[in-house]
Amino acid sequence: MKKLGLILLSLVFLAHTSCSKDNGESSSELRVDKRGNLLGTGDSANDILSNTNFDKLQIEIAYVKGFRPTFQAMANFNDFLRAHTFKEEIDIIYTELTSPNEESLTLEEIVDLEQENRTAYNKDRTLAIYIYFADSPADGDEEEEGLVTLGAVYRNTSMVLHGITIRRLAAQSTFISDGDVEGATLNHDFGHLFGLVNLGTEALSDHEDSDAENHCNVNGCLMRAELQFSLSGKSILDPKKSAYAANLNPACVLSGATVMGLLQPSKTERSVEIPGLGSACVEDIQGNGAR
C-alpha cells in the first residue's frame, strides 16, 4: 500500500512537471519578437521595397478617436505603395485609440504610446508598419507664427502624423483638403522608410540636398525639402529645429510649410496634385529592390 502511494505521488509530480513545462512553452510562443521593428529609419528599406525577405505588408493605422485618416489619403497612399514596392498583399488595419489628453507630444511620449498600443510586428513573411495619427500637436510648434509639424519618421517601421495640425493647416486654404495634406505627409514620410535620400538606400546620383540632409534637390520631387515659407511668411531653414524637444532625433520632421509648398494647384485650380517621386529617387529605390 505504501509502495502504491509512492507511485501515485510520483505520477502526480510528473503530471505537474509536464503541465508546468507545457505552460512555459505556451508563454514563450506568445512572446512577440519586436527587434526587427526597433531599427533606425531606412534600415528596412530593401525589405519594404522587395519581396526577398517579406512578401506582405501589414500597416497598422492607430488613430485617436475622431482622427481616422481620410479615404482619399489612404487610397493615394495605397497607390503609392503598389507603384513602388513589389508587395502584392497590403493589409491595412485600423486601431481606434483614446486620447492621451496631452496639449502637445514629444517624440519620447509618442514612442511610449507606440509601445503601449502597437499590435502589429514582423512575423514570418509579413513586414509590419505602425502609423500613429495624433490629436495633439508636436511639442515645440509655434502655431501663432505658422511654424508647425505635420509628421515625423523615427524608426524603420514607425511614423507619426499630427492629425489636429493637418486639419488646422488645410482649413487655411481654399483648395487644399485634409486628404491632400494627409496624403502628401504619408507619402513623403514613407519615402524615408524607402531609404530616401541616402537613408538606407544609396543615392545613385548626386541629388541629396546639401542644406537638408536625406532630402532631394530635384524640383518637383516629393522628397524635396527646400526652404519654404509658412502661411505667416516666416521661413523655416531646418524643420528639425521646430519640433520634438526630447532627446530623440527623428530622421525627418515634416513641416507644414514644406507640405503646403509641395501641394500645388492643378491646372484647373479646383484641386491640388500630390507630387510623386522624381526620377533620381525612383532610380535609387529601384537599385534597392523597388518595382
Backbone as CSV, one residue per row, in Angstrom:
resi,resn,N_x,N_y,N_z,CA_x,CA_y,CA_z,C_x,C_y,C_z
1,MET,0.837,-1.211,0.000,0.000,0.000,0.000,0.865,1.250,0.000
2,LYS,1.941,1.187,0.855,2.870,2.319,0.905,3.534,2.522,-0.451
3,LYS,3.878,1.396,-1.103,4.507,1.461,-2.423,3.571,2.075,-3.449
4,LEU,2.275,1.700,-3.367,1.271,2.246,-4.285,1.133,3.748,-4.089
5,GLY,1.185,4.182,-2.827,1.091,5.621,-2.542,2.248,6.383,-3.136
6,LEU,3.441,5.810,-3.072,4.619,6.468,-3.649,4.503,6.569,-5.165
7,ILE,3.961,5.523,-5.783,3.783,5.533,-7.242,2.805,6.621,-7.655
8,LEU,1.681,6.708,-6.916,0.681,7.736,-7.223,1.257,9.131,-7.039
9,LEU,2.050,9.311,-5.970,2.675,10.607,-5.711,3.636,10.978,-6.830
10,SER,4.378,9.983,-7.316,5.313,10.216,-8.411,4.581,10.618,-9.681
11,LEU,3.447,9.958,-9.932,2.663,10.286,-11.123,2.125,11.705,-11.053
12,VAL,1.661,12.104,-9.859,1.167,13.471,-9.676,2.278,14.470,-9.924
13,PHE,3.489,14.177,-9.413,4.639,15.068,-9.590,4.999,15.201,-11.063
14,LEU,5.000,14.057,-11.765,5.326,14.076,-13.191,4.297,14.863,-13.984
15,ALA,3.029,14.691,-13.635,1.960,15.414,-14.329,2.109,16.904,-14.112
16,HIS,2.451,17.304,-12.870,2.628,18.726,-12.553,3.813,19.301,-13.328
17,THR,4.902,18.512,-13.391,6.090,18.954,-14.128,5.774,19.126,-15.598
18,SER,5.026,18.168,-16.160,4.660,18.222,-17.573,3.806,19.436,-17.873
19,CYS,2.823,19.717,-16.988,1.948,20.875,-17.185,2.739,22.163,-17.112
20,SER,3.676,22.224,-16.152,4.489,23.430,-15.992,5.320,23.665,-17.235
21,LYS,5.868,22.584,-17.786,6.676,22.695,-18.991,5.842,23.171,-20.161
22,ASP,4.622,22.581,-20.283,3.731,22.980,-21.374,3.364,24.447,-21.268
23,ASN,3.059,24.901,-20.039,2.694,26.303,-19.842,3.847,27.215,-20.192
24,GLY,5.075,26.769,-19.883,6.250,27.575,-20.196,6.418,27.731,-21.687
25,GLU,6.169,26.642,-22.424,6.285,26.703,-23.876,5.236,27.633,-24.461
26,SER,4.024,27.596,-23.909,2.954,28.457,-24.407,3.301,29.923,-24.196
27,SER,3.851,30.241,-23.015,4.223,31.627,-22.718,5.301,32.096,-23.676
28,SER,6.254,31.185,-23.965,7.341,31.536,-24.872,6.801,31.822,-26.261
29,GLU,5.813,31.001,-26.683,5.241,31.174,-28.014,4.476,32.492,-28.129
30,LEU,3.937,32.954,-26.991,3.152,34.183,-27.017,4.018,35.430,-27.027
31,ARG,5.294,35.298,-26.702,6.180,36.452,-26.705,6.350,36.960,-28.130
32,VAL,6.290,38.276,-28.295,6.430,38.888,-29.617,7.856,39.387,-29.784
33,ASP,8.488,39.000,-30.874,9.839,39.467,-31.170,9.736,40.826,-31.860
34,LYS,10.119,41.874,-31.157,9.983,43.233,-31.673,11.282,43.788,-32.250
35,ARG,12.350,43.016,-32.189,13.659,43.540,-32.576,13.695,44.073,-34.006
36,GLY,13.006,43.403,-34.905,13.013,43.831,-36.300,12.268,45.122,-36.549
37,ASN,11.527,45.604,-35.554,10.773,46.856,-35.688,11.353,47.978,-34.841
38,LEU,12.548,47.760,-34.313,13.176,48.760,-33.448,14.498,49.249,-34.021
39,LEU,14.596,49.254,-35.345,15.815,49.684,-36.025,15.700,51.143,-36.445
40,GLY,16.755,51.656,-37.069,16.762,53.047,-37.499,15.971,53.254,-38.778
41,THR,15.560,54.482,-39.013,14.816,54.818,-40.229,15.629,54.453,-41.465
42,GLY,15.015,53.736,-42.376,15.680,53.339,-43.610,16.345,51.982,-43.549
43,ASP,16.492,51.426,-42.341,17.167,50.135,-42.205,16.378,48.989,-42.835
44,SER,15.085,49.159,-43.011,14.254,48.110,-43.617,13.817,48.471,-45.033
45,ALA,14.541,49.385,-45.657,14.154,49.853,-46.992,14.030,48.701,-47.984
46,ASN,15.044,47.853,-48.059,15.009,46.745,-49.011,13.886,45.768,-48.693
47,ASP,13.641,45.547,-47.407,12.561,44.640,-47.008,11.195,45.186,-47.404
48,ILE,11.032,46.504,-47.347,9.764,47.121,-47.745,9.593,47.082,-49.257
49,LEU,10.661,47.372,-49.975,10.586,47.512,-51.430,10.519,46.176,-52.165
50,SER,11.298,45.208,-51.716,11.399,43.930,-52.425,10.610,42.837,-51.707
51,ASN,10.604,41.661,-52.302,9.932,40.507,-51.694,10.925,39.449,-51.223
52,THR,12.179,39.825,-51.095,13.214,38.858,-50.736,12.957,38.214,-49.378
53,ASN,12.725,39.029,-48.363,12.512,38.516,-47.005,11.050,38.587,-46.559
54,PHE,10.328,39.561,-47.091,8.914,39.747,-46.735,8.112,39.985,-48.011
55,ASP,7.011,39.270,-48.180,6.187,39.481,-49.374,4.810,40.052,-49.041
56,LYS,4.602,40.424,-47.782,3.330,41.018,-47.369,3.590,42.203,-46.448
57,LEU,2.799,43.249,-46.617,2.854,44.409,-45.727,1.598,44.440,-44.872
58,GLN,1.780,44.633,-43.585,0.649,44.879,-42.693,0.859,46.256,-42.072
59,ILE,-0.047,47.168,-42.370,0.092,48.541,-41.895,-0.974,48.809,-40.847
60,GLU,-0.525,49.096,-39.650,-1.447,49.407,-38.560,-1.619,50.920,-38.461
61,ILE,-2.816,51.385,-38.721,-3.156,52.796,-38.580,-3.790,52.969,-37.204
62,ALA,-3.021,53.487,-36.276,-3.518,53.721,-34.916,-3.901,55.193,-34.811
63,TYR,-5.174,55.447,-34.614,-5.633,56.837,-34.638,-6.460,57.150,-33.402
64,VAL,-6.302,58.364,-32.904,-7.142,58.820,-31.804,-8.550,59.016,-32.342
65,LYS,-9.541,58.651,-31.551,-10.932,58.760,-31.974,-11.214,60.149,-32.545
66,GLY,-11.790,60.162,-33.761,-12.081,61.419,-34.428,-11.016,61.843,-35.417
67,PHE,-9.897,61.091,-35.467,-8.797,61.469,-36.349,-8.386,60.333,-37.280
68,ARG,-9.345,59.496,-37.624,-9.075,58.458,-38.620,-8.736,59.139,-39.945
69,PRO,-7.681,58.685,-40.639,-7.311,59.331,-41.902,-8.406,59.203,-42.948
70,THR,-8.438,60.142,-43.872,-9.480,60.170,-44.889,-9.310,59.021,-45.885
71,PHE,-10.414,58.646,-46.501,-10.381,57.621,-47.546,-9.480,58.082,-48.686
72,GLN,-9.550,59.363,-49.023,-8.745,59.922,-50.107,-7.258,59.718,-49.852
73,ALA,-6.821,60.038,-48.643,-5.399,59.916,-48.312,-4.942,58.465,-48.345
74,MET,-5.759,57.570,-47.805,-5.372,56.170,-47.743,-5.366,55.525,-49.127
75,ALA,-6.287,55.938,-49.995,-6.304,55.420,-51.365,-5.051,55.865,-52.111
76,ASN,-4.678,57.129,-51.934,-3.469,57.655,-52.565,-2.230,56.944,-52.029
77,PHE,-2.206,56.719,-50.728,-1.086,56.045,-50.073,-0.953,54.611,-50.570
78,ASN,-2.068,53.922,-50.704,-2.063,52.550,-51.201,-1.526,52.489,-52.632
79,ASP,-1.939,53.435,-53.457,-1.439,53.503,-54.837,0.072,53.750,-54.853
80,PHE,0.533,54.616,-53.964,1.954,54.946,-53.857,2.768,53.695,-53.515
81,LEU,2.277,52.910,-52.574,2.982,51.694,-52.170,3.016,50.673,-53.298
82,ARG,1.901,50.500,-53.984,1.834,49.499,-55.048,2.642,49.918,-56.274
83,ALA,2.819,51.220,-56.444,3.592,51.707,-57.585,5.089,51.470,-57.407
84,HIS,5.546,51.436,-56.159,6.991,51.394,-55.923,7.502,50.133,-55.237
85,THR,6.637,49.347,-54.626,7.094,48.114,-53.983,6.571,46.910,-54.756
86,PHE,7.140,45.753,-54.449,6.673,44.516,-55.073,5.633,43.808,-54.216
87,LYS,5.167,44.465,-53.168,4.193,43.846,-52.278,2.819,43.792,-52.954
88,GLU,2.347,42.586,-53.229,1.025,42.410,-53.824,-0.059,42.374,-52.751
89,GLU,0.325,41.935,-51.557,-0.632,41.832,-50.455,-0.319,42.914,-49.427
90,ILE,-1.193,43.906,-49.343,-1.038,45.002,-48.390,-2.285,45.043,-47.524
91,ASP,-2.113,44.720,-46.274,-3.230,44.652,-45.329,-3.180,45.875,-44.418
92,ILE,-4.224,46.682,-44.457,-4.284,47.878,-43.613,-5.315,47.645,-42.520
93,ILE,-4.872,47.725,-41.277,-5.774,47.543,-40.140,-5.871,48.857,-39.373
94,TYR,-7.046,49.130,-38.859,-7.294,50.382,-38.138,-7.530,50.087,-36.658
95,THR,-6.818,50.819,-35.823,-6.952,50.679,-34.375,-7.340,52.024,-33.783
96,GLU,-8.557,52.109,-33.249,-9.008,53.363,-32.637,-8.511,53.433,-31.195
97,LEU,-7.941,54.577,-30.836,-7.370,54.765,-29.503,-8.039,55.930,-28.788
98,THR,-7.998,55.891,-27.484,-8.464,57.041,-26.707,-7.372,58.104,-26.704
99,SER,-7.759,59.330,-26.482,-6.801,60.429,-26.478,-5.888,60.347,-25.257
100,PRO,-4.595,60.637,-25.441,-3.697,60.707,-24.280,-3.909,61.979,-23.468
101,ASN,-4.752,62.876,-24.011,-5.083,64.136,-23.328,-3.838,64.966,-23.007
102,GLU,-3.017,65.148,-24.026,-1.813,65.965,-23.897,-1.951,67.209,-24.763
103,GLU,-1.500,68.349,-24.250,-1.539,69.588,-25.030,-0.606,69.498,-26.224
104,SER,0.509,68.796,-26.065,1.458,68.561,-27.145,2.197,67.270,-26.844
105,LEU,2.899,66.746,-27.828,3.591,65.471,-27.670,5.059,65.587,-28.052
106,THR,5.937,65.109,-27.177,7.342,64.962,-27.530,7.501,63.625,-28.245
107,LEU,8.625,63.446,-28.901,8.851,62.178,-29.589,8.971,61.033,-28.581
108,GLU,9.528,61.313,-27.418,9.615,60.284,-26.377,8.221,59.808,-25.975
109,GLU,7.291,60.736,-25.852,5.921,60.371,-25.488,5.257,59.564,-26.601
110,ILE,5.555,59.918,-27.848,5.000,59.186,-28.987,5.533,57.754,-29.009
111,VAL,6.818,57.600,-28.718,7.416,56.261,-28.645,6.772,55.449,-27.523
112,ASP,6.523,56.081,-26.381,5.869,55.395,-25.261,4.456,54.947,-25.641
113,LEU,3.737,55.812,-26.369,2.383,55.464,-26.803,2.409,54.289,-27.780
114,GLU,3.415,54.272,-28.646,3.548,53.143,-29.573,3.772,51.847,-28.800
115,GLN,4.629,51.905,-27.806,4.916,50.711,-27.013,3.656,50.188,-26.323
116,GLU,2.793,51.091,-25.895,1.561,50.700,-25.208,0.504,50.147,-26.167
117,ASN,0.449,50.713,-27.376,-0.700,50.452,-28.247,-0.428,49.615,-29.487
118,ARG,0.819,49.522,-29.913,1.101,48.809,-31.158,0.816,47.317,-31.017
119,THR,0.159,46.758,-32.015,-0.156,45.328,-32.003,0.490,44.573,-33.163
120,ALA,0.886,45.267,-34.230,1.418,44.615,-35.427,2.947,44.668,-35.448
121,TYR,3.555,43.500,-35.502,5.012,43.380,-35.580,5.365,42.356,-36.657
122,ASN,6.609,42.403,-37.127,7.046,41.467,-38.153,6.810,40.028,-37.705
123,LYS,6.295,39.225,-38.631,6.082,37.810,-38.334,6.136,37.012,-39.628
124,ASP,6.986,36.010,-39.635,7.153,35.153,-40.809,7.490,36.016,-42.031
125,ARG,6.632,36.021,-43.039,6.902,36.785,-44.270,6.134,38.108,-44.308
126,THR,5.626,38.534,-43.163,4.857,39.778,-43.094,5.658,40.867,-42.399
127,LEU,5.820,41.985,-43.071,6.508,43.155,-42.514,5.459,44.132,-42.003
128,ALA,5.574,44.527,-40.750,4.564,45.380,-40.120,5.043,46.822,-39.983
129,ILE,4.138,47.755,-40.273,4.389,49.194,-40.166,3.372,49.783,-39.195
130,TYR,3.813,50.748,-38.396,2.922,51.405,-37.430,2.878,52.903,-37.724
131,ILE,1.663,53.434,-37.932,1.483,54.864,-38.197,0.460,55.409,-37.211
132,TYR,0.885,56.381,-36.410,0.024,56.948,-35.366,-0.511,58.305,-35.801
133,PHE,-1.832,58.464,-35.768,-2.476,59.745,-36.055,-2.877,60.373,-34.723
134,ALA,-2.142,61.414,-34.343,-2.302,62.026,-33.027,-3.314,63.166,-33.045
135,ASP,-3.913,63.401,-31.885,-4.838,64.530,-31.740,-4.166,65.711,-31.046
136,SER,-2.849,65.616,-30.881,-2.082,66.693,-30.250,-0.994,67.166,-31.199
137,PRO,-0.651,68.444,-31.171,0.450,68.939,-31.999,1.796,68.498,-31.438
138,ALA,2.837,68.686,-32.221,4.185,68.351,-31.769,4.669,69.374,-30.754
139,ASP,5.400,68.903,-29.776,5.999,69.806,-28.805,6.977,70.734,-29.530
140,GLY,6.871,72.017,-29.270,7.757,72.972,-29.926,7.120,73.704,-31.085
141,ASP,5.910,73.306,-31.481,5.211,74.032,-32.546,4.947,75.473,-32.126
142,GLU,5.003,76.369,-33.090,4.665,77.774,-32.853,3.534,78.135,-33.809
143,GLU,2.342,77.711,-33.447,1.196,77.860,-34.339,0.909,79.314,-34.673
144,GLU,1.065,80.187,-33.680,0.796,81.602,-33.937,1.785,82.198,-34.928
145,GLU,2.955,81.559,-35.051,3.949,82.002,-36.019,3.833,81.240,-37.338
146,GLY,2.956,80.250,-37.370,2.782,79.460,-38.585,3.816,78.367,-38.753
147,LEU,4.603,78.096,-37.696,5.638,77.067,-37.778,5.131,75.801,-37.087
148,VAL,4.676,74.859,-37.874,4.051,73.660,-37.321,4.617,72.395,-37.959
149,THR,4.489,71.294,-37.243,4.971,69.995,-37.701,3.791,69.084,-38.014
150,LEU,3.825,68.476,-39.180,2.733,67.596,-39.596,3.015,66.133,-39.307
151,GLY,4.262,65.726,-39.416,4.576,64.320,-39.209,6.057,64.085,-39.054
152,ALA,6.402,62.866,-38.667,7.806,62.502,-38.492,7.972,60.993,-38.614
153,VAL,9.154,60.586,-39.069,9.547,59.174,-39.046,10.662,59.041,-38.022
154,TYR,10.618,57.979,-37.223,11.612,57.876,-36.157,12.177,56.473,-35.975
155,ARG,11.658,55.490,-36.704,12.220,54.143,-36.714,12.008,53.536,-38.087
156,ASN,12.490,52.312,-38.260,12.392,51.669,-39.571,10.971,51.329,-39.983
157,THR,10.070,51.224,-38.999,8.670,50.907,-39.320,7.710,51.760,-38.502
158,SER,8.124,52.954,-38.124,7.293,53.799,-37.253,7.204,55.226,-37.769
159,MET,5.976,55.752,-37.775,5.715,57.124,-38.199,4.640,57.732,-37.314
160,VAL,4.610,59.060,-37.275,3.528,59.767,-36.592,3.042,60.896,-37.484
161,LEU,1.741,61.106,-37.528,1.142,62.264,-38.187,0.298,62.996,-37.156
162,HIS,0.435,64.308,-37.130,-0.326,65.113,-36.177,-1.628,65.550,-36.839
163,GLY,-2.674,64.735,-36.637,-3.949,64.955,-37.308,-4.555,66.314,-37.046
164,ILE,-4.479,66.778,-35.817,-5.073,68.069,-35.473,-4.389,69.200,-36.225
165,THR,-3.066,69.116,-36.370,-2.310,70.153,-37.072,-2.599,70.114,-38.563
166,ILE,-2.732,68.912,-39.106,-3.064,68.753,-40.522,-4.392,69.437,-40.835
167,ARG,-5.377,69.235,-39.994,-6.699,69.828,-40.229,-6.661,71.350,-40.120
168,ARG,-5.944,71.840,-39.151,-5.860,73.289,-38.981,-5.160,73.942,-40.161
169,LEU,-4.127,73.277,-40.661,-3.387,73.834,-41.790,-4.227,73.797,-43.061
170,ALA,-4.886,72.663,-43.319,-5.707,72.535,-44.523,-6.854,73.534,-44.523
171,ALA,-7.365,73.853,-43.341,-8.504,74.776,-43.234,-8.142,76.190,-43.660
172,GLN,-6.849,76.482,-43.755,-6.420,77.825,-44.130,-6.312,78.004,-45.640
173,SER,-6.634,76.956,-46.391,-6.561,77.035,-47.848,-7.915,76.731,-48.468
174,THR,-8.231,77.424,-49.544,-9.490,77.197,-50.248,-9.477,75.892,-51.024
175,PHE,-8.316,75.531,-51.576,-8.239,74.399,-52.489,-7.692,73.126,-51.855
176,ILE,-6.957,73.258,-50.746,-6.288,72.100,-50.156,-7.152,71.466,-49.072
177,SER,-7.380,70.162,-49.183,-8.238,69.439,-48.238,-7.401,68.700,-47.196
178,ASP,-8.091,68.185,-46.171,-7.418,67.349,-45.175,-6.732,66.168,-45.858
179,GLY,-7.436,65.559,-46.813,-6.896,64.401,-47.509,-5.646,64.715,-48.303
180,ASP,-5.593,65.915,-48.887,-4.401,66.321,-49.638,-3.183,66.382,-48.726
181,VAL,-3.349,67.031,-47.575,-2.226,67.203,-46.652,-1.834,65.864,-46.035
182,GLU,-2.828,65.060,-45.660,-2.533,63.728,-45.122,-1.776,62.890,-46.146
183,GLY,-2.250,62.909,-47.397,-1.629,62.104,-48.437,-0.194,62.498,-48.704
184,ALA,0.063,63.802,-48.795,1.422,64.280,-49.041,2.344,63.920,-47.885
185,THR,1.834,64.049,-46.658,2.645,63.737,-45.479,2.950,62.246,-45.406
186,LEU,1.933,61.416,-45.624,2.132,59.962,-45.622,3.173,59.541,-46.654
187,ASN,3.012,60.007,-47.879,3.902,59.587,-48.955,5.329,60.075,-48.741
188,HIS,5.471,61.334,-48.313,6.813,61.877,-48.079,7.521,61.098,-46.976
189,ASP,6.845,60.923,-45.850,7.484,60.226,-44.735,7.774,58.770,-45.075
190,PHE,6.879,58.134,-45.838,7.142,56.748,-46.218,8.303,56.668,-47.197
191,GLY,8.533,57.744,-47.939,9.706,57.796,-48.803,10.988,57.634,-48.006
192,HIS,10.989,58.128,-46.772,12.155,57.936,-45.905,12.264,56.483,-45.450
193,LEU,11.128,55.813,-45.258,11.188,54.388,-44.937,11.696,53.587,-46.132
194,PHE,11.513,54.122,-47.345,12.121,53.541,-48.546,13.636,53.737,-48.543
195,GLY,14.138,54.556,-47.615,15.576,54.811,-47.532,16.027,56.075,-48.223
196,LEU,15.088,56.921,-48.633,15.424,58.158,-49.338,15.639,59.313,-48.372
197,VAL,16.616,60.173,-48.674,17.671,60.067,-49.672,18.959,59.741,-48.916
198,ASN,19.674,58.700,-49.338,20.870,58.235,-48.628,20.560,57.859,-47.190
199,LEU,19.412,57.263,-46.970,18.973,56.902,-45.622,18.651,55.404,-45.585
200,GLY,19.620,54.612,-46.040,19.412,53.175,-46.139,19.345,52.709,-47.575
201,THR,19.037,53.615,-48.482,19.076,53.355,-49.920,20.118,54.285,-50.529
202,GLU,21.117,53.708,-51.142,22.222,54.503,-51.680,21.754,55.397,-52.827
203,ALA,22.168,56.651,-52.790,21.863,57.575,-53.885,22.774,57.247,-55.061
204,LEU,22.192,56.967,-56.213,22.966,56.590,-57.392,23.430,57.792,-58.190
205,SER,22.909,58.956,-57.844,23.354,60.204,-58.474,23.404,61.271,-57.388
206,ASP,24.008,62.393,-57.710,24.190,63.453,-56.714,22.934,64.322,-56.649
207,HIS,21.964,63.894,-55.837,20.724,64.674,-55.745,20.284,64.906,-54.305
208,GLU,21.170,64.641,-53.343,20.828,64.931,-51.949,21.044,66.410,-51.678
209,ASP,20.066,67.038,-51.058,20.123,68.466,-50.756,21.201,68.718,-49.706
210,SER,22.167,69.554,-50.045,23.266,69.842,-49.119,22.803,70.626,-47.900
211,ASP,21.656,71.283,-48.003,21.125,72.066,-46.885,20.044,71.328,-46.106
212,ALA,19.626,70.178,-46.588,18.570,69.410,-45.915,18.895,67.930,-46.064
213,GLU,19.595,67.387,-45.102,20.051,66.009,-45.144,18.900,65.040,-45.390
214,ASN,19.188,64.031,-46.225,18.223,62.970,-46.554,17.018,63.459,-47.343
215,HIS,17.163,64.580,-48.034,16.114,65.100,-48.906,16.685,65.352,-50.298
216,CYS,15.785,65.469,-51.252,16.162,65.584,-52.660,16.240,67.047,-53.089
217,ASN,17.124,67.324,-54.036,17.250,68.701,-54.529,16.654,68.890,-55.920
218,VAL,15.901,67.880,-56.397,15.305,67.956,-57.731,13.935,68.628,-57.650
219,ASN,13.731,69.639,-58.466,12.450,70.353,-58.467,11.284,69.408,-58.752
220,GLY,10.218,69.587,-57.989,9.010,68.809,-58.214,8.987,67.447,-57.562
221,CYS,10.073,67.037,-56.902,10.117,65.718,-56.275,9.436,65.740,-54.913
222,LEU,8.746,64.671,-54.599,8.072,64.518,-53.316,9.037,64.630,-52.146
223,MET,10.286,64.209,-52.346,11.258,64.172,-51.256,12.061,65.466,-51.128
224,ARG,11.630,66.492,-51.817,12.320,67.778,-51.719,11.954,68.464,-50.404
225,ALA,12.926,69.154,-49.797,12.686,69.875,-48.543,13.406,71.217,-48.602
226,GLU,13.179,71.927,-49.680,13.814,73.226,-49.865,13.250,74.243,-48.881
227,LEU,13.923,75.375,-48.774,13.435,76.452,-47.916,12.069,76.892,-48.413
228,GLN,11.082,76.794,-47.541,9.730,77.210,-47.875,9.301,78.310,-46.927
229,PHE,8.209,78.952,-47.203,7.663,79.965,-46.313,6.317,79.503,-45.790
230,SER,6.136,79.677,-44.499,4.888,79.266,-43.880,3.787,80.240,-44.246
231,LEU,2.584,79.945,-43.788,1.444,80.796,-44.106,1.589,82.193,-43.518
232,SER,2.417,82.317,-42.474,2.607,83.627,-41.859,3.737,84.404,-42.516
233,GLY,4.490,83.734,-43.410,5.618,84.386,-44.045,6.926,84.121,-43.334
234,LYS,6.893,83.381,-42.222,8.116,83.045,-41.507,8.827,81.924,-42.256
235,SER,10.145,81.994,-42.312,10.881,80.966,-43.031,11.335,79.860,-42.100
236,ILE,11.496,78.676,-42.662,11.979,77.530,-41.902,13.231,77.005,-42.596
237,LEU,14.368,77.171,-41.959,15.606,76.687,-42.545,15.850,75.219,-42.219
238,ASP,15.493,74.821,-41.020,15.714,73.450,-40.591,14.480,72.933,-39.875
239,PRO,13.672,72.100,-40.529,12.449,71.598,-39.902,12.702,70.904,-38.579
240,LYS,13.896,70.307,-38.388,14.165,69.573,-37.157,14.197,70.488,-35.936
241,LYS,14.444,71.760,-36.144,14.563,72.673,-35.015,13.216,73.142,-34.499
242,SER,12.158,72.837,-35.203,10.863,73.397,-34.829,9.966,72.436,-34.062
243,ALA,10.473,71.256,-33.733,9.597,70.314,-33.043,10.361,69.283,-32.247
244,TYR,9.637,68.615,-31.325,10.153,67.497,-30.547,11.383,67.873,-29.729
245,ALA,11.140,68.513,-28.595,12.231,68.950,-27.738,12.731,67.830,-26.834
246,ALA,12.589,66.606,-27.263,13.039,65.468,-26.470,14.431,65.046,-26.920
247,ASN,14.940,63.965,-26.319,16.294,63.526,-26.624,16.348,62.514,-27.764
248,LEU,15.284,62.426,-28.528,15.256,61.537,-29.682,15.386,62.373,-30.942
249,ASN,16.109,61.847,-31.911,16.322,62.583,-33.152,15.618,61.879,-34.303
250,PRO,14.462,62.376,-34.721,13.757,61.747,-35.840,14.516,61.944,-37.136
251,ALA,14.356,61.005,-38.059,15.037,61.117,-39.343,14.489,62.274,-40.151
252,CYS,13.210,62.554,-40.000,12.599,63.673,-40.725,11.424,64.198,-39.929
253,VAL,11.395,65.499,-39.748,10.229,66.167,-39.182,9.654,67.017,-40.303
254,LEU,8.468,66.676,-40.759,7.891,67.345,-41.921,7.090,68.556,-41.492
255,SER,7.536,69.722,-41.923,6.884,70.966,-41.521,5.662,71.257,-42.378
256,GLY,4.755,72.021,-41.804,3.565,72.421,-42.541,3.911,73.238,-43.760
257,ALA,4.923,74.083,-43.635,5.321,74.928,-44.759,5.805,74.095,-45.935
258,THR,6.574,73.040,-45.643,7.088,72.189,-46.713,5.960,71.510,-47.474
259,VAL,4.996,70.971,-46.742,3.882,70.275,-47.397,3.036,71.237,-48.208
260,MET,2.751,72.395,-47.665,1.946,73.365,-48.410,2.673,73.817,-49.667
261,GLY,4.012,73.810,-49.606,4.784,74.145,-50.794,4.748,73.034,-51.825
262,LEU,4.694,71.773,-51.344,4.640,70.635,-52.256,3.301,70.532,-52.971
263,LEU,2.244,70.933,-52.275,0.901,70.819,-52.840,0.603,72.018,-53.729
264,GLN,0.720,71.818,-55.004,0.490,72.891,-55.966,-0.875,72.716,-56.623
265,PRO,-1.593,73.808,-56.848,-2.892,73.699,-57.526,-2.743,73.087,-58.914
266,SER,-3.725,72.291,-59.318,-3.709,71.717,-60.656,-4.037,72.801,-61.672
267,LYS,-4.011,72.449,-62.925,-4.252,73.431,-63.985,-5.645,74.039,-63.898
268,THR,-6.585,73.250,-63.391,-7.948,73.773,-63.262,-8.111,74.622,-62.010
269,GLU,-7.139,74.514,-61.085,-7.157,75.223,-59.808,-8.373,74.843,-58.961
270,ARG,-8.953,73.699,-59.242,-10.073,73.207,-58.435,-9.615,72.119,-57.471
271,SER,-8.405,71.676,-57.646,-7.847,70.655,-56.767,-6.333,70.795,-56.766
272,VAL,-5.674,70.016,-55.931,-4.219,70.045,-55.896,-3.687,68.668,-56.256
273,GLU,-2.442,68.629,-56.660,-1.814,67.376,-57.038,-0.669,67.080,-56.080
274,ILE,-0.682,65.900,-55.503,0.420,65.482,-54.643,1.561,65.034,-55.547
275,PRO,2.737,65.610,-55.409,3.844,65.236,-56.292,4.290,63.801,-56.056
276,GLY,4.856,63.202,-57.079,5.411,61.859,-56.940,6.913,61.929,-56.763
277,LEU,7.534,60.773,-56.693,8.989,60.733,-56.589,9.609,61.158,-57.913
278,GLY,10.664,61.960,-57.831,11.386,62.356,-59.029,12.182,61.187,-59.593
279,SER,12.674,61.344,-60.813,13.377,60.247,-61.483,14.613,59.789,-60.717
280,ALA,15.324,60.716,-60.079,16.532,60.342,-59.335,16.185,59.461,-58.139
281,CYS,15.114,59.802,-57.440,14.690,58.996,-56.292,14.171,57.635,-56.739
282,VAL,13.459,57.603,-57.855,12.958,56.332,-58.388,14.125,55.417,-58.745
283,GLU,15.152,55.972,-59.381,16.330,55.174,-59.733,17.006,54.618,-58.484
284,ASP,17.066,55.427,-57.433,17.689,54.975,-56.181,16.974,53.757,-55.612
285,ILE,15.652,53.853,-55.472,14.934,52.741,-54.835,14.877,51.511,-55.745
286,GLN,14.892,51.728,-57.062,14.944,50.577,-57.972,16.268,49.840,-57.811
287,GLY,17.307,50.586,-57.453,18.601,49.967,-57.176,18.617,49.209,-55.862
288,ASN,17.570,49.395,-55.058,17.486,48.712,-53.765,16.268,47.785,-53.691
289,GLY,15.810,47.347,-54.862,14.771,46.323,-54.869,13.374,46.778,-55.195
290,ALA,13.182,48.063,-55.531,11.839,48.565,-55.826,11.356,48.098,-57.189
291,ARG,10.067,48.267,-57.407,9.451,47.908,-58.679,9.984,48.806,-59.797
